[in-house]
Amino acid sequence: MKWPNLLRNENYQNSLKKNKLVDDSYLKSVFAREAIGITALEYGVALPHASSKTVNKTHIAICTLRSPIDWDVVPTSLVIF
């Protein structure tokens, strides 16, 4: 799995929207930020984030993966949103 698929996951998006933590443009903003430069660290951790304008309430979401995914050539198994 590649990282965009993780972020497009329906459960992830629905959870954030259902709890009114982000607005509808949040995901687009995350992808725009990744286009500037990847947010994966060499230690298998990624810290994707969006413009604060798309966030309704400050939050942290943690995703642990059984198998690492390719986050722009960085094997990643922990994603912190």
C-alpha positions in Angstrom: 0.0 0.0 0.0 1.2 3.5 -0.8 0.6 6.4 1.6 -2.2 8.2 -0.4 -4.3 5.0 -0.1 -4.0 5.2 3.7 -5.2 8.8 3.7 -8.0 8.0 1.3 -9.2 5.2 3.6 -12.9 5.7 4.3 -12.7 4.9 8.0 -9.9 7.5 8.5 -11.8 10.2 6.7 -15.2 9.4 8.2 -13.8 9.4 11.7 -12.3 12.8 11.3 -15.3 14.3 9.6 -17.9 12.5 11.9 -16.2 14.0 14.9 -16.1 17.4 13.1 -12.3 17.6 13.6 -11.7 18.7 10.0 -13.6 20.3 7.1 -14.1 18.9 3.6 -10.9 20.4 2.2 -8.6 18.8 4.8 -7.5 15.8 2.7 -6.7 18.1 -0.3 -4.6 20.2 2.0 -2.6 17.2 3.2 -1.8 16.2 -0.3 -0.8 19.8 -1.2 1.6 19.8 1.8 3.1 16.5 0.8 3.7 18.0 -2.7 6.0 20.6 -1.1 8.0 17.9 0.7 7.4 14.5 2.3 6.6 14.3 5.9 8.1 10.9 6.5 11.2 10.6 8.8 13.9 8.0 8.2 12.9 6.1 11.3 9.6 4.8 9.9 7.4 7.6 11.2 5.3 9.9 9.0 3.8 13.2 10.2 1.3 14.3 7.5 -0.5 17.5 8.2 -2.7 20.1 6.5 -3.2 23.8 6.6 -4.6 24.9 10.0 -7.5 26.5 8.1 -8.9 23.0 7.4 -8.8 21.9 11.0 -11.8 22.6 13.2 -10.4 21.2 16.4 -6.8 20.4 17.4 -6.3 16.6 17.5 -3.8 13.8 17.2 -4.6 10.6 15.4 -2.1 7.7 15.5 -2.1 4.9 13.0 0.1 1.8 13.5 0.6 -0.5 10.6 1.2 -4.2 10.7 3.4 -4.0 7.7 5.3 -0.8 6.6 4.0 1.1 3.6 6.1 3.1 1.1 5.9 6.7 2.1 7.8 8.1 -0.9 10.6 5.5 -0.6 10.6 5.6 3.2 9.3 2.4 4.8 6.7 3.7 7.3 4.8 1.8 10.0 3.7 4.7 12.3 1.7 7.6 11.0 0.8 10.5 13.3 -1.8 13.0 12.1 
